[in-house]
Amino acid sequence: MATTIDGAAGPAIEAPRSPRRRPGSPKARTNFELYAWLFMRISGILLLFLVLGHLFIMNILDGGVQRVGFGFVAGRWASPFWRTWDLLMLVLAELHGTNGLRTVINDYAERPQSRFWLKMLLYVSATLVITLGSLVIFTFDPNIS
């Protein structure tokens, strides 16, 4: 039996998944999880504004979803404002979701090797989605015949 913080005897509880370090090696402290937590809150608020604004404009102000087609997108993306809006929505949504899934993987993948490969798959897929989505937004040509 080990002694607890208040001095009472009880079973010793180890810190969950404490990193294994060599004795005597300096402990590297980062605030990554704090910044990830803050990012989730800030990006969530921004996404709420961006997505609800997008839905309101597309479904109510612009005459409904039946109006959306190639010509509609070409006209909308002629403005740098709408390209920036859609790019910001794409990047924030992908990073927000990636950060959330990273947290789920850290919580539920027990083996370090499984955790590593699941996160690598997540990061590669997020990079691919952001890259292809950005490529479409930046290289969109309304004059395609």
VMD Tcl script that builds the backbone (N, CA, C; Angstrom):
set m [mol new atoms 435]
animate dup $m
set s [atomselect $m all]
$s set {name element resname resid chain x y z} {
  {N N MET 1 A 0.829 -1.181 0.000}
  {CA C MET 1 A 0.000 0.000 0.000}
  {C C MET 1 A 0.872 1.243 0.000}
  {N N ALA 2 A 0.500 2.185 -0.797}
  {CA C ALA 2 A 1.219 3.446 -0.878}
  {C C ALA 2 A 0.417 4.521 -0.164}
  {N N THR 3 A 1.080 5.601 0.143}
  {CA C THR 3 A 0.424 6.712 0.814}
  {C C THR 3 A -0.133 7.663 -0.231}
  {N N THR 4 A -1.361 8.112 -0.037}
  {CA C THR 4 A -1.981 9.054 -0.960}
  {C C THR 4 A -1.598 10.476 -0.578}
  {N N ILE 5 A -2.090 11.432 -1.337}
  {CA C ILE 5 A -1.748 12.833 -1.123}
  {C C ILE 5 A -2.155 13.309 0.267}
  {N N ASP 6 A -3.334 12.892 0.733}
  {CA C ASP 6 A -3.796 13.355 2.042}
  {C C ASP 6 A -3.210 12.555 3.199}
  {N N GLY 7 A -2.313 11.607 2.914}
  {CA C GLY 7 A -1.615 10.857 3.948}
  {C C GLY 7 A -2.259 9.526 4.272}
  {N N ALA 8 A -3.440 9.234 3.745}
  {CA C ALA 8 A -4.111 7.974 4.014}
  {C C ALA 8 A -3.488 6.865 3.184}
  {N N ALA 9 A -3.538 5.659 3.718}
  {CA C ALA 9 A -2.988 4.520 2.984}
  {C C ALA 9 A -4.002 4.047 1.952}
  {N N GLY 10 A -3.525 3.716 0.784}
  {CA C GLY 10 A -4.403 3.252 -0.281}
  {C C GLY 10 A -3.579 2.742 -1.430}
  {N N PRO 11 A -4.258 2.172 -2.432}
  {CA C PRO 11 A -3.508 1.662 -3.579}
  {C C PRO 11 A -2.888 2.810 -4.374}
  {N N ALA 12 A -1.688 2.576 -4.877}
  {CA C ALA 12 A -0.994 3.585 -5.679}
  {C C ALA 12 A -1.608 3.608 -7.070}
  {N N ILE 13 A -1.921 4.787 -7.544}
  {CA C ILE 13 A -2.480 4.942 -8.881}
  {C C ILE 13 A -1.444 5.634 -9.751}
  {N N GLU 14 A -1.047 4.949 -10.805}
  {CA C GLU 14 A -0.045 5.521 -11.700}
  {C C GLU 14 A -0.704 6.499 -12.663}
  {N N ALA 15 A 0.101 7.439 -13.153}
  {CA C ALA 15 A -0.397 8.387 -14.150}
  {C C ALA 15 A -0.694 7.624 -15.432}
  {N N PRO 16 A -1.829 7.913 -16.087}
  {CA C PRO 16 A -2.155 7.182 -17.316}
  {C C PRO 16 A -1.180 7.472 -18.433}
  {N N ARG 17 A -0.670 6.399 -19.041}
  {CA C ARG 17 A 0.240 6.487 -20.183}
  {C C ARG 17 A 1.328 7.529 -19.987}
  {N N SER 18 A 1.974 7.489 -18.842}
  {CA C SER 18 A 3.067 8.437 -18.642}
  {C C SER 18 A 4.205 8.068 -19.588}
  {N N PRO 19 A 4.843 9.061 -20.205}
  {CA C PRO 19 A 5.898 8.760 -21.182}
  {C C PRO 19 A 7.087 8.085 -20.515}
  {N N ARG 20 A 7.663 7.164 -21.236}
  {CA C ARG 20 A 8.850 6.474 -20.718}
  {C C ARG 20 A 10.090 7.248 -21.117}
  {N N ARG 21 A 10.821 7.656 -20.105}
  {CA C ARG 21 A 12.056 8.397 -20.358}
  {C C ARG 21 A 13.208 7.663 -19.677}
  {N N ARG 22 A 14.371 7.913 -20.182}
  {CA C ARG 22 A 15.560 7.369 -19.534}
  {C C ARG 22 A 15.820 8.154 -18.256}
  {N N PRO 23 A 16.267 7.478 -17.210}
  {CA C PRO 23 A 16.581 8.210 -15.969}
  {C C PRO 23 A 17.661 9.258 -16.227}
  {N N GLY 24 A 17.425 10.442 -15.750}
  {CA C GLY 24 A 18.401 11.513 -15.906}
  {C C GLY 24 A 18.202 12.359 -17.156}
  {N N SER 25 A 17.315 11.946 -18.064}
  {CA C SER 25 A 17.109 12.756 -19.269}
  {C C SER 25 A 16.201 13.934 -18.928}
  {N N PRO 26 A 16.470 15.092 -19.534}
  {CA C PRO 26 A 15.651 16.259 -19.223}
  {C C PRO 26 A 14.231 16.085 -19.767}
  {N N LYS 27 A 13.262 16.536 -19.000}
  {CA C LYS 27 A 11.868 16.414 -19.409}
  {C C LYS 27 A 11.502 17.581 -20.313}
  {N N ALA 28 A 11.057 17.252 -21.507}
  {CA C ALA 28 A 10.649 18.292 -22.458}
  {C C ALA 28 A 9.180 18.598 -22.220}
  {N N ARG 29 A 8.871 19.791 -21.798}
  {CA C ARG 29 A 7.483 20.196 -21.552}
  {C C ARG 29 A 7.031 21.101 -22.681}
  {N N THR 30 A 5.894 20.758 -23.235}
  {CA C THR 30 A 5.303 21.602 -24.259}
  {C C THR 30 A 3.854 21.888 -23.864}
  {N N ASN 31 A 3.300 22.872 -24.475}
  {CA C ASN 31 A 1.906 23.221 -24.242}
  {C C ASN 31 A 1.045 22.835 -25.427}
  {N N PHE 32 A 1.426 21.794 -26.158}
  {CA C PHE 32 A 0.709 21.407 -27.366}
  {C C PHE 32 A -0.765 21.110 -27.079}
  {N N GLU 33 A -1.039 20.350 -26.029}
  {CA C GLU 33 A -2.428 19.992 -25.727}
  {C C GLU 33 A -3.246 21.221 -25.356}
  {N N LEU 34 A -2.639 22.176 -24.674}
  {CA C LEU 34 A -3.344 23.426 -24.365}
  {C C LEU 34 A -3.688 24.174 -25.644}
  {N N TYR 35 A -2.730 24.271 -26.553}
  {CA C TYR 35 A -2.972 24.964 -27.822}
  {C C TYR 35 A -3.992 24.211 -28.673}
  {N N ALA 36 A -3.960 22.884 -28.643}
  {CA C ALA 36 A -4.941 22.086 -29.380}
  {C C ALA 36 A -6.337 22.308 -28.796}
  {N N TRP 37 A -6.435 22.385 -27.481}
  {CA C TRP 37 A -7.715 22.641 -26.816}
  {C C TRP 37 A -8.249 24.025 -27.195}
  {N N LEU 38 A -7.371 25.021 -27.158}
  {CA C LEU 38 A -7.778 26.376 -27.539}
  {C C LEU 38 A -8.190 26.442 -29.013}
  {N N PHE 39 A -7.432 25.759 -29.873}
  {CA C PHE 39 A -7.762 25.730 -31.295}
  {C C PHE 39 A -9.159 25.165 -31.519}
  {N N MET 40 A -9.512 24.088 -30.794}
  {CA C MET 40 A -10.830 23.490 -30.964}
  {C C MET 40 A -11.933 24.486 -30.611}
  {N N ARG 41 A -11.744 25.263 -29.569}
  {CA C ARG 41 A -12.767 26.227 -29.159}
  {C C ARG 41 A -12.871 27.375 -30.159}
  {N N ILE 42 A -11.745 27.922 -30.557}
  {CA C ILE 42 A -11.746 29.063 -31.474}
  {C C ILE 42 A -12.231 28.633 -32.860}
  {N N SER 43 A -11.718 27.504 -33.367}
  {CA C SER 43 A -12.144 27.051 -34.690}
  {C C SER 43 A -13.613 26.653 -34.683}
  {N N GLY 44 A -14.103 26.122 -33.568}
  {CA C GLY 44 A -15.516 25.775 -33.475}
  {C C GLY 44 A -16.409 26.996 -33.600}
  {N N ILE 45 A -16.025 28.083 -32.951}
  {CA C ILE 45 A -16.803 29.331 -33.046}
  {C C ILE 45 A -16.742 29.884 -34.464}
  {N N LEU 46 A -15.536 29.903 -35.053}
  {CA C LEU 46 A -15.401 30.388 -36.429}
  {C C LEU 46 A -16.182 29.516 -37.412}
  {N N LEU 47 A -16.111 28.202 -37.226}
  {CA C LEU 47 A -16.843 27.294 -38.111}
  {C C LEU 47 A -18.351 27.467 -37.970}
  {N N LEU 48 A -18.811 27.717 -36.760}
  {CA C LEU 48 A -20.230 27.960 -36.563}
  {C C LEU 48 A -20.678 29.151 -37.412}
  {N N PHE 49 A -19.921 30.225 -37.360}
  {CA C PHE 49 A -20.226 31.411 -38.158}
  {C C PHE 49 A -20.123 31.106 -39.662}
  {N N LEU 50 A -19.027 30.483 -40.089}
  {CA C LEU 50 A -18.809 30.214 -41.509}
  {C C LEU 50 A -19.847 29.255 -42.091}
  {N N VAL 51 A -20.115 28.158 -41.400}
  {CA C VAL 51 A -21.025 27.142 -41.930}
  {C C VAL 51 A -22.469 27.637 -41.895}
  {N N LEU 52 A -22.892 28.241 -40.791}
  {CA C LEU 52 A -24.262 28.752 -40.747}
  {C C LEU 52 A -24.456 29.884 -41.750}
  {N N GLY 53 A -23.441 30.732 -41.905}
  {CA C GLY 53 A -23.513 31.775 -42.926}
  {C C GLY 53 A -23.608 31.183 -44.313}
  {N N HIS 54 A -22.810 30.156 -44.575}
  {CA C HIS 54 A -22.831 29.468 -45.871}
  {C C HIS 54 A -24.221 28.877 -46.136}
  {N N LEU 55 A -24.757 28.163 -45.162}
  {CA C LEU 55 A -26.075 27.551 -45.330}
  {C C LEU 55 A -27.166 28.604 -45.514}
  {N N PHE 56 A -27.116 29.681 -44.747}
  {CA C PHE 56 A -28.108 30.739 -44.853}
  {C C PHE 56 A -28.063 31.384 -46.234}
  {N N ILE 57 A -26.858 31.697 -46.692}
  {CA C ILE 57 A -26.706 32.357 -47.988}
  {C C ILE 57 A -27.102 31.412 -49.127}
  {N N MET 58 A -26.637 30.179 -49.084}
  {CA C MET 58 A -26.901 29.231 -50.171}
  {C C MET 58 A -28.365 28.801 -50.221}
  {N N ASN 59 A -28.998 28.590 -49.075}
  {CA C ASN 59 A -30.344 28.016 -49.061}
  {C C ASN 59 A -31.470 29.029 -48.925}
  {N N ILE 60 A -31.199 30.203 -48.404}
  {CA C ILE 60 A -32.278 31.162 -48.189}
  {C C ILE 60 A -32.119 32.393 -49.085}
  {N N LEU 61 A -30.952 33.036 -49.035}
  {CA C LEU 61 A -30.776 34.281 -49.772}
  {C C LEU 61 A -30.605 34.081 -51.276}
  {N N ASP 62 A -29.896 33.044 -51.679}
  {CA C ASP 62 A -29.595 32.867 -53.106}
  {C C ASP 62 A -30.610 32.008 -53.852}
  {N N GLY 63 A -31.767 31.764 -53.282}
  {CA C GLY 63 A -32.811 31.067 -54.017}
  {C C GLY 63 A -32.825 29.558 -53.866}
  {N N GLY 64 A -32.095 29.012 -52.973}
  {CA C GLY 64 A -32.152 27.583 -52.703}
  {C C GLY 64 A -31.100 26.773 -53.426}
  {N N VAL 65 A -31.013 25.522 -53.032}
  {CA C VAL 65 A -29.964 24.640 -53.513}
  {C C VAL 65 A -30.165 24.244 -54.977}
  {N N GLN 66 A -31.384 24.315 -55.490}
  {CA C GLN 66 A -31.618 23.947 -56.896}
  {C C GLN 66 A -30.902 24.886 -57.849}
  {N N ARG 67 A -30.498 26.035 -57.378}
  {CA C ARG 67 A -29.807 27.013 -58.207}
  {C C ARG 67 A -28.303 26.736 -58.330}
  {N N VAL 68 A -27.792 25.881 -57.466}
  {CA C VAL 68 A -26.354 25.628 -57.434}
  {C C VAL 68 A -25.959 24.743 -58.605}
  {N N GLY 69 A -25.018 25.203 -59.384}
  {CA C GLY 69 A -24.483 24.468 -60.520}
  {C C GLY 69 A -23.127 25.052 -60.879}
  {N N PHE 70 A -22.587 24.616 -61.996}
  {CA C PHE 70 A -21.273 25.100 -62.414}
  {C C PHE 70 A -21.260 26.616 -62.583}
  {N N GLY 71 A -22.282 27.167 -63.232}
  {CA C GLY 71 A -22.347 28.611 -63.447}
  {C C GLY 71 A -22.453 29.390 -62.150}
  {N N PHE 72 A -23.203 28.846 -61.202}
  {CA C PHE 72 A -23.343 29.491 -59.899}
  {C C PHE 72 A -22.002 29.543 -59.174}
  {N N VAL 73 A -21.298 28.408 -59.160}
  {CA C VAL 73 A -19.992 28.350 -58.504}
  {C C VAL 73 A -19.000 29.258 -59.220}
  {N N ALA 74 A -19.028 29.276 -60.551}
  {CA C ALA 74 A -18.127 30.136 -61.326}
  {C C ALA 74 A -18.368 31.601 -60.993}
  {N N GLY 75 A -19.623 31.990 -60.895}
  {CA C GLY 75 A -19.931 33.370 -60.547}
  {C C GLY 75 A -19.540 33.716 -59.127}
  {N N ARG 76 A -19.767 32.784 -58.235}
  {CA C ARG 76 A -19.428 33.019 -56.830}
  {C C ARG 76 A -17.921 33.083 -56.634}
  {N N TRP 77 A -17.176 32.161 -57.257}
  {CA C TRP 77 A -15.728 32.132 -57.074}
  {C C TRP 77 A -15.005 33.170 -57.924}
  {N N ALA 78 A -15.728 33.994 -58.648}
  {CA C ALA 78 A -15.091 35.126 -59.324}
  {C C ALA 78 A -14.670 36.175 -58.300}
  {N N SER 79 A -15.268 36.104 -57.122}
  {CA C SER 79 A -14.950 37.036 -56.042}
  {C C SER 79 A -13.910 36.422 -55.102}
  {N N PRO 80 A -12.827 37.148 -54.800}
  {CA C PRO 80 A -11.845 36.638 -53.833}
  {C C PRO 80 A -12.445 36.434 -52.438}
  {N N PHE 81 A -13.481 37.191 -52.108}
  {CA C PHE 81 A -14.132 37.037 -50.807}
  {C C PHE 81 A -14.687 35.632 -50.635}
  {N N TRP 82 A -15.409 35.123 -51.659}
  {CA C TRP 82 A -16.018 33.801 -51.552}
  {C C TRP 82 A -14.982 32.688 -51.629}
  {N N ARG 83 A -13.947 32.902 -52.395}
  {CA C ARG 83 A -12.870 31.890 -52.420}
  {C C ARG 83 A -12.210 31.792 -51.050}
  {N N THR 84 A -11.966 32.946 -50.434}
  {CA C THR 84 A -11.354 32.965 -49.101}
  {C C THR 84 A -12.299 32.327 -48.081}
  {N N TRP 85 A -13.585 32.650 -48.156}
  {CA C TRP 85 A -14.587 32.077 -47.255}
  {C C TRP 85 A -14.569 30.552 -47.354}
  {N N ASP 86 A -14.639 30.023 -48.587}
  {CA C ASP 86 A -14.678 28.579 -48.778}
  {C C ASP 86 A -13.359 27.910 -48.393}
  {N N LEU 87 A -12.238 28.562 -48.680}
  {CA C LEU 87 A -10.943 28.011 -48.287}
  {C C LEU 87 A -10.807 27.966 -46.768}
  {N N LEU 88 A -11.213 29.028 -46.094}
  {CA C LEU 88 A -11.155 29.072 -44.636}
  {C C LEU 88 A -12.056 27.998 -44.034}
  {N N MET 89 A -13.238 27.820 -44.613}
  {CA C MET 89 A -14.155 26.790 -44.133}
  {C C MET 89 A -13.552 25.392 -44.332}
  {N N LEU 90 A -12.948 25.156 -45.479}
  {CA C LEU 90 A -12.311 23.866 -45.760}
  {C C LEU 90 A -11.184 23.576 -44.765}
  {N N VAL 91 A -10.266 24.525 -44.622}
  {CA C VAL 91 A -9.090 24.301 -43.780}
  {C C VAL 91 A -9.490 24.162 -42.315}
  {N N LEU 92 A -10.333 25.058 -41.825}
  {CA C LEU 92 A -10.734 24.975 -40.416}
  {C C LEU 92 A -11.504 23.694 -40.118}
  {N N ALA 93 A -12.416 23.301 -40.996}
  {CA C ALA 93 A -13.187 22.076 -40.766}
  {C C ALA 93 A -12.279 20.851 -40.765}
  {N N GLU 94 A -11.343 20.794 -41.689}
  {CA C GLU 94 A -10.442 19.636 -41.756}
  {C C GLU 94 A -9.519 19.576 -40.540}
  {N N LEU 95 A -8.946 20.706 -40.153}
  {CA C LEU 95 A -8.054 20.712 -38.990}
  {C C LEU 95 A -8.819 20.459 -37.692}
  {N N HIS 96 A -10.031 20.993 -37.593}
  {CA C HIS 96 A -10.868 20.780 -36.413}
  {C C HIS 96 A -11.198 19.288 -36.274}
  {N N GLY 97 A -11.619 18.675 -37.371}
  {CA C GLY 97 A -11.932 17.250 -37.344}
  {C C GLY 97 A -10.708 16.387 -37.098}
  {N N THR 98 A -9.589 16.767 -37.696}
  {CA C THR 98 A -8.346 16.018 -37.492}
  {C C THR 98 A -7.914 16.073 -36.033}
  {N N ASN 99 A -8.003 17.242 -35.434}
  {CA C ASN 99 A -7.626 17.379 -34.026}
  {C C ASN 99 A -8.560 16.561 -33.133}
  {N N GLY 100 A -9.843 16.549 -33.442}
  {CA C GLY 100 A -10.779 15.739 -32.672}
  {C C GLY 100 A -10.486 14.252 -32.796}
  {N N LEU 101 A -10.221 13.785 -34.016}
  {CA C LEU 101 A -9.889 12.369 -34.208}
  {C C LEU 101 A -8.545 12.004 -33.584}
  {N N ARG 102 A -7.611 12.943 -33.583}
  {CA C ARG 102 A -6.323 12.709 -32.916}
  {C C ARG 102 A -6.546 12.451 -31.433}
  {N N THR 103 A -7.445 13.211 -30.830}
  {CA C THR 103 A -7.755 13.028 -29.413}
  {C C THR 103 A -8.406 11.665 -29.174}
  {N N VAL 104 A -9.323 11.271 -30.050}
  {CA C VAL 104 A -9.982 9.969 -29.921}
  {C C VAL 104 A -8.957 8.840 -30.059}
  {N N ILE 105 A -8.051 8.969 -31.026}
  {CA C ILE 105 A -7.003 7.954 -31.204}
  {C C ILE 105 A -6.127 7.868 -29.963}
  {N N ASN 106 A -5.736 9.012 -29.416}
  {CA C ASN 106 A -4.913 9.007 -28.194}
  {C C ASN 106 A -5.648 8.358 -27.030}
  {N N ASP 107 A -6.956 8.542 -26.951}
  {CA C ASP 107 A -7.728 7.994 -25.841}
  {C C ASP 107 A -7.976 6.497 -25.973}
  {N N TYR 108 A -8.185 6.000 -27.186}
  {CA C TYR 108 A -8.655 4.626 -27.347}
  {C C TYR 108 A -7.663 3.650 -27.966}
  {N N ALA 109 A -6.634 4.115 -28.649}
  {CA C ALA 109 A -5.633 3.188 -29.202}
  {C C ALA 109 A -4.637 2.872 -28.090}
  {N N GLU 110 A -4.616 1.624 -27.677}
  {CA C GLU 110 A -3.800 1.263 -26.515}
  {C C GLU 110 A -2.329 1.043 -26.853}
  {N N ARG 111 A -2.061 0.396 -27.956}
  {CA C ARG 111 A -0.675 0.103 -28.304}
  {C C ARG 111 A -0.034 1.319 -28.966}
  {N N PRO 112 A 1.175 1.695 -28.579}
  {CA C PRO 112 A 1.845 2.854 -29.189}
  {C C PRO 112 A 2.004 2.726 -30.700}
  {N N GLN 113 A 2.261 1.518 -31.184}
  {CA C GLN 113 A 2.427 1.318 -32.624}
  {C C GLN 113 A 1.102 1.552 -33.353}
  {N N SER 114 A 0.002 1.059 -32.803}
  {CA C SER 114 A -1.312 1.307 -33.402}
  {C C SER 114 A -1.631 2.788 -33.401}
  {N N ARG 115 A -1.345 3.452 -32.283}
  {CA C ARG 115 A -1.600 4.885 -32.165}
  {C C ARG 115 A -0.805 5.657 -33.216}
  {N N PHE 116 A 0.457 5.289 -33.395}
  {CA C PHE 116 A 1.316 5.961 -34.367}
  {C C PHE 116 A 0.760 5.825 -35.782}
  {N N TRP 117 A 0.421 4.596 -36.189}
  {CA C TRP 117 A -0.026 4.381 -37.566}
  {C C TRP 117 A -1.414 4.962 -37.825}
  {N N LEU 118 A -2.284 4.920 -36.837}
  {CA C LEU 118 A -3.596 5.554 -37.003}
  {C C LEU 118 A -3.459 7.062 -37.170}
  {N N LYS 119 A -2.566 7.666 -36.389}
  {CA C LYS 119 A -2.370 9.113 -36.517}
  {C C LYS 119 A -1.680 9.460 -37.831}
  {N N MET 120 A -0.770 8.634 -38.295}
  {CA C MET 120 A -0.131 8.900 -39.586}
  {C C MET 120 A -1.162 8.821 -40.717}
  {N N LEU 121 A -2.038 7.820 -40.670}
  {CA C LEU 121 A -3.114 7.700 -41.655}
  {C C LEU 121 A -4.026 8.928 -41.600}
  {N N LEU 122 A -4.334 9.374 -40.402}
  {CA C LEU 122 A -5.163 10.573 -40.224}
  {C C LEU 122 A -4.486 11.806 -40.799}
  {N N TYR 123 A -3.196 12.004 -40.507}
  {CA C TYR 123 A -2.479 13.191 -40.985}
  {C C TYR 123 A -2.321 13.180 -42.506}
  {N N VAL 124 A -2.045 12.013 -43.076}
  {CA C VAL 124 A -1.901 11.915 -44.532}
  {C C VAL 124 A -3.232 12.219 -45.213}
  {N N SER 125 A -4.323 11.658 -44.688}
  {CA C SER 125 A -5.626 11.912 -45.304}
  {C C SER 125 A -6.031 13.375 -45.153}
  {N N ALA 126 A -5.752 13.990 -44.012}
  {CA C ALA 126 A -6.080 15.412 -43.821}
  {C C ALA 126 A -5.268 16.283 -44.771}
  {N N THR 127 A -3.998 15.972 -44.923}
  {CA C THR 127 A -3.143 16.724 -45.850}
  {C C THR 127 A -3.651 16.583 -47.279}
  {N N LEU 128 A -4.049 15.379 -47.652}
  {CA C LEU 128 A -4.569 15.131 -48.994}
  {C C LEU 128 A -5.858 15.922 -49.246}
  {N N VAL 129 A -6.762 15.921 -48.297}
  {CA C VAL 129 A -8.038 16.639 -48.463}
  {C C VAL 129 A -7.798 18.145 -48.558}
  {N N ILE 130 A -6.959 18.685 -47.678}
  {CA C ILE 130 A -6.677 20.126 -47.713}
  {C C ILE 130 A -5.964 20.501 -49.008}
  {N N THR 131 A -5.014 19.687 -49.437}
  {CA C THR 131 A -4.271 19.976 -50.662}
  {C C THR 131 A -5.185 19.946 -51.885}
  {N N LEU 132 A -5.974 18.892 -52.032}
  {CA C LEU 132 A -6.861 18.789 -53.192}
  {C C LEU 132 A -7.951 19.853 -53.166}
  {N N GLY 133 A -8.517 20.128 -51.992}
  {CA C GLY 133 A -9.536 21.166 -51.890}
  {C C GLY 133 A -8.984 22.540 -52.219}
  {N N SER 134 A -7.795 22.842 -51.714}
  {CA C SER 134 A -7.154 24.127 -52.012}
  {C C SER 134 A -6.812 24.229 -53.494}
  {N N LEU 135 A -6.351 23.129 -54.058}
  {CA C LEU 135 A -6.038 23.105 -55.484}
  {C C LEU 135 A -7.273 23.423 -56.324}
  {N N VAL 136 A -8.404 22.864 -55.974}
  {CA C VAL 136 A -9.641 23.139 -56.694}
  {C C VAL 136 A -10.022 24.610 -56.555}
  {N N ILE 137 A -9.944 25.145 -55.340}
  {CA C ILE 137 A -10.328 26.542 -55.120}
  {C C ILE 137 A -9.402 27.497 -55.864}
  {N N PHE 138 A -8.103 27.245 -55.823}
  {CA C PHE 138 A -7.143 28.169 -56.441}
  {C C PHE 138 A -7.053 28.042 -57.955}
  {N N THR 139 A -7.313 26.862 -58.498}
  {CA C THR 139 A -7.132 26.661 -59.942}
  {C C THR 139 A -8.445 26.571 -60.705}
  {N N PHE 140 A -9.550 26.868 -60.065}
  {CA C PHE 140 A -10.857 26.780 -60.719}
  {C C PHE 140 A -10.902 27.731 -61.907}
  {N N ASP 141 A -11.287 27.186 -63.067}
  {CA C ASP 141 A -11.372 27.996 -64.292}
  {C C ASP 141 A -12.814 27.996 -64.789}
  {N N PRO 142 A -13.489 29.150 -64.729}
  {CA C PRO 142 A -14.888 29.193 -65.171}
  {C C PRO 142 A -15.046 29.102 -66.693}
  {N N ASN 143 A -13.948 29.154 -67.447}
  {CA C ASN 143 A -14.021 29.136 -68.916}
  {C C ASN 143 A -13.766 27.764 -69.504}
  {N N ILE 144 A -13.927 26.704 -68.717}
  {CA C ILE 144 A -13.723 25.348 -69.236}
  {C C ILE 144 A -14.820 25.028 -70.232}
  {N N SER 145 A -14.441 24.558 -71.386}
  {CA C SER 145 A -15.437 24.251 -72.423}
  {C C SER 145 A -15.779 22.796 -72.427}
}
mol reanalyze $m
mol bondsrecalc $m
mol representation Tube
mol addrep $m
